[in-house]
Amino acid sequence: MDKTAGGWINGFVGVLIFSGSLPATRVAVMDLDPAFVTVARAATAGILGLALLLVFRQKRPERRDLLSLAIVALGVVVGFPLLTALALKHITSAHSIIFIGLLPLATAIFGVIRSGDRPKPAFWLFSCLGSALVAGFAATQGISVAPLGDMLMLAAIIVCGLGYAEGAKLSRKLGGWQVISWALVLSLPVMLALTLVTMPNSFAGVGEAAWIGLAYVSLFSMLIGFVFWYRGLAQGGIAAVGQLQLLQPFFGLGLAATLLHEQVSPAMIAVTAAVVLCVVGAKRYAR
C-alpha cells in the first residue's frame, strides 16, 4: 500500500471515530457540567497518553517542538472540546454536526499557513462551495434559534482547524500518536487540577448514558481518533485528507438520529449530501 492510500485509510478511520464525538458530548452534558466534561476527558486521555509514552519509552520532544505542542493542546485538547460542550447546551448535536462541514476549509487554510501546502485554485473553489453550503444552512436554520450556540461552534471549528494542521505538521517528525500524547501530557497538570475544581459535589443524578458519553470522548475522541487522524494527514497531505471531514456529518447525523432520537430534517440531509459532492472535486485538485 502506498503512502497516499494509507493516508486516506487512516484519515477515514479517524473521521469515523470523531463522528461520535458530538452526540457523545451531547449525552454527557445533559447530566454533567460542560467545563467538567472538557477537563475530565482531557485528564483521562492525558493519563492514558502518559502511560503509552512510558511503556514505549518515547524520546522527549525537543524544546523547539513545545510551541507546536502547545498549539495542538490549546486547539484540540482544550479549545474544541470546551467550545463544543458549551455550544451543545444551546443546540442539538444534529445541528452542531452541520458545522463540521467547515472543518476541511479551516484545516486547509491553516495547512497552508503552518505547513506550506499549496492546493490548486480549483481546490479552493470546491472547498469554499462546501463551506458556503454549510454556513448558508446555519444562517437560515440555526442563528435565529440559538445564535450563541452557533457562534461557539464557529469558534470551535477555527481552533480545531489550527490544532489539526499543527499536529499533522509535527506528526511527520514525532509520529501521530506521539503528538497527541505529548500534547495531552503537556496539559495534564492543569487538566487534573481543573477536574478537581469543576467536579460536582455529588454524582447521584448522573445517569449511565452520561458516563458512557464521557468515556467515549475521553478514550476515542481525545486519543484513539487522533492516532489515525494525524497519521492520515501526515501521509496523504493536510488539505487533501482533511476533506474527509466532509463525510463526518453523514455519520454524525445517523448517530444523532439513531442513539439520541434527534430529528434530522430533509434540509440537513440535502446540505450534507451536497457538501460531500464538493469533497470529490476538492480531492482531485488538492495537490
C-alpha positions in Angstrom: 0.0 0.0 0.0 1.4 3.4 -1.0 1.7 6.3 1.4 -1.2 8.3 -0.1 -3.6 5.4 0.1 -2.6 4.7 3.7 -3.2 8.3 4.5 -6.7 8.2 3.2 -7.5 5.0 5.0 -6.1 6.3 8.3 -8.0 9.6 7.8 -11.2 7.8 7.1 -10.9 5.7 10.3 -10.2 8.9 12.3 -13.3 10.6 10.8 -15.5 7.6 11.8 -14.3 7.8 15.3 -14.7 11.6 15.5 -18.3 11.2 14.2 -19.4 10.0 17.6 -17.8 12.9 19.4 -20.7 15.5 19.3 -23.5 13.0 20.0 -21.4 11.6 22.9 -20.7 15.1 24.2 -24.4 16.0 24.0 -25.3 13.0 26.1 -22.5 13.8 28.7 -23.5 17.4 29.2 -27.1 16.5 29.8 -26.1 15.5 33.3 -22.6 16.9 33.7 -21.3 20.4 33.5 -19.6 21.3 30.2 -16.5 22.5 31.9 -16.1 19.3 33.9 -16.6 17.2 30.7 -13.9 19.2 28.9 -11.2 18.9 31.6 -12.2 15.3 32.7 -11.9 14.0 29.2 -8.5 15.7 28.7 -7.2 14.5 32.1 -8.3 10.9 31.5 -6.8 10.8 28.0 -3.7 12.5 29.3 -3.1 9.8 31.9 -3.5 7.1 29.2 -1.2 9.1 26.8 1.5 9.3 29.5 1.2 5.6 30.1 1.7 4.9 26.4 4.8 7.2 26.2 6.3 5.5 29.2 5.6 1.9 28.1 7.0 2.5 24.7 9.9 4.7 26.1 9.4 7.5 23.7 12.0 10.2 23.4 11.0 13.6 24.8 10.2 16.3 22.2 12.8 18.9 21.6 12.4 22.4 23.0 11.6 23.8 19.6 8.6 21.4 19.4 7.0 22.7 22.6 5.3 25.7 20.9 3.6 23.4 18.3 2.5 21.0 21.1 1.1 23.9 23.0 -0.9 25.0 19.9 -2.2 21.4 19.5 -3.2 21.3 23.2 -5.0 24.6 23.1 -6.8 23.7 19.8 -7.9 20.1 20.2 -7.3 19.3 23.9 -9.0 22.4 25.4 -10.5 24.7 22.8 -12.6 22.4 20.6 -13.9 20.2 23.5 -14.8 23.2 25.7 -16.4 25.3 22.9 -18.5 22.4 21.6 -19.6 21.3 25.1 -20.8 24.9 25.7 -22.5 25.0 22.3 -24.3 21.8 22.9 -26.0 23.4 25.9 -27.9 25.6 23.4 -28.2 23.4 20.2 -28.8 19.8 19.4 -25.9 17.5 18.3 -27.6 17.1 14.9 -27.5 20.8 14.3 -23.9 21.1 15.6 -22.7 18.4 13.2 -23.6 20.6 10.2 -20.8 22.9 11.3 -18.3 20.1 10.9 -18.6 20.7 7.2 -16.5 23.9 7.8 -13.6 22.0 9.3 -11.9 20.9 6.0 -11.7 24.6 4.9 -10.3 25.7 8.2 -7.8 22.8 8.3 -6.7 23.5 4.7 -6.2 27.3 5.4 -4.1 26.5 8.4 -2.3 23.8 6.5 -1.2 26.5 4.0 -0.1 28.8 6.8 1.6 26.3 9.0 2.8 23.6 6.7 3.3 25.2 3.3 0.6 23.1 1.5 -0.3 24.6 -1.9 -3.5 23.2 -3.3 -4.6 24.3 -6.8 -7.1 27.1 -7.2 -9.9 24.7 -8.2 -9.4 23.0 -4.7 -10.4 26.3 -3.0 -13.4 26.6 -5.3 -14.8 23.3 -4.2 -13.8 23.7 -0.6 -15.3 27.1 -0.3 -18.5 25.9 -2.0 -18.9 23.2 0.5 -18.3 25.5 3.4 -20.7 28.1 1.9 -23.4 25.5 1.8 -22.9 24.7 5.5 -22.7 28.3 6.5 -25.8 29.1 4.5 -27.8 26.4 6.1 -26.7 27.5 9.6 -27.7 31.1 8.8 -31.2 30.1 7.7 -31.9 27.4 10.2 -29.9 28.0 13.3 -28.8 31.5 14.0 -32.4 32.7 14.6 -32.9 29.9 17.1 -29.6 29.8 19.1 -27.1 32.4 18.0 -24.8 31.7 20.9 -24.6 28.0 20.2 -23.7 28.7 16.5 -21.0 31.3 17.4 -19.5 28.8 19.8 -19.4 26.1 17.2 -17.8 28.5 14.7 -15.1 29.3 17.2 -14.6 25.6 17.9 -14.1 25.0 14.2 -11.4 27.7 13.9 -9.3 26.4 16.9 -9.8 22.8 15.8 -8.6 23.5 12.3 -5.4 25.1 13.7 -4.8 22.2 16.0 -5.3 19.7 13.2 -2.9 21.4 10.9 -0.2 22.0 13.6 -0.5 18.4 14.8 -0.2 17.0 11.3 2.9 19.0 10.6 4.5 17.9 13.9 3.5 14.2 13.4 5.8 14.0 10.4 8.6 14.3 12.9 7.3 12.7 16.1 4.6 10.3 14.9 0.8 10.6 15.1 0.0 9.0 18.5 3.1 10.6 20.0 1.9 14.1 19.1 -1.5 13.8 20.7 0.0 12.0 23.7 2.6 14.7 24.3 0.0 17.4 23.9 -2.2 15.7 26.4 0.7 15.3 28.8 1.7 18.9 28.4 -1.8 20.0 29.6 -2.3 17.2 32.1 -1.3 19.1 35.3 -3.7 21.9 34.6 -6.5 19.5 33.4 -6.2 17.4 36.6 -6.4 20.4 38.8 -9.4 21.8 36.9 -11.1 18.4 37.1 -11.0 18.5 40.9 -12.2 22.1 40.9 -15.1 21.6 38.5 -16.1 18.2 39.9 -19.7 18.2 41.1 -20.4 17.7 44.8 -22.4 14.6 44.0 -22.7 12.2 41.1 -26.1 10.9 42.3 -28.0 12.5 39.5 -25.6 11.4 36.7 -27.1 8.7 34.5 -25.3 5.8 32.9 -25.6 7.4 29.4 -23.7 10.4 30.6 -20.8 8.3 31.9 -20.7 6.3 28.6 -20.6 9.6 26.7 -17.8 10.9 28.8 -15.9 7.6 28.4 -16.2 7.8 24.6 -14.9 11.3 24.3 -12.1 10.6 26.7 -10.8 7.4 25.1 -11.8 7.6 21.4 -12.4 11.3 20.6 -9.4 12.6 22.7 -6.8 9.9 22.0 -7.5 7.0 19.6 -9.1 9.0 16.9 -6.1 11.3 16.7 -3.7 8.3 16.3 -5.4 7.6 12.9 -6.2 11.2 12.0 -2.7 12.8 12.4 -1.1 9.8 10.7 -3.6 10.2 7.8 -3.0 13.9 7.5 0.8 13.5 7.6 0.8 10.7 5.0 -1.8 12.0 2.5 -1.5 15.8 2.9 -3.3 18.1 5.3 -5.5 19.8 2.6 -6.3 16.6 0.7 -7.1 14.2 3.6 -8.7 17.0 5.6 -11.6 17.0 3.1 -12.7 13.6 4.5 -14.2 15.6 7.4 -17.0 16.5 5.0 -18.2 12.9 5.4 -18.4 13.3 9.2 -21.9 14.9 9.1 -23.3 11.8 7.4 -22.1 9.5 10.2 -22.8 12.0 12.9 -26.4 12.7 11.8 -27.0 9.0 11.7 -25.8 8.5 15.2 -27.8 11.5 16.5 -30.9 10.1 14.9 -30.3 6.5 16.0 -28.9 6.9 19.5 -30.4 10.3 20.6 -33.6 10.2 18.6 -33.0 13.7 17.4 -34.8 15.0 14.4 -32.7 15.0 11.2 -34.6 17.2 8.7 -34.5 16.7 4.9 -32.7 20.0 4.7 -29.9 18.7 6.9 -29.5 15.6 4.7 -29.6 17.7 1.5 -26.9 20.0 2.7 -24.8 17.2 3.8 -25.1 15.4 0.5 -24.2 18.5 -1.4 -21.2 19.1 0.7 -20.0 15.6 0.2 -20.1 16.1 -3.6 -17.8 19.0 -3.1 -15.2 16.8 -1.4 -14.9 14.8 -4.6 -14.0 17.9 -6.6 -11.7 19.2 -3.9 -9.8 15.9 -3.6 -9.0 16.0 -7.3 -7.3 19.4 -7.1 -5.7 19.1 -3.6 -2.2 18.8 -5.0 
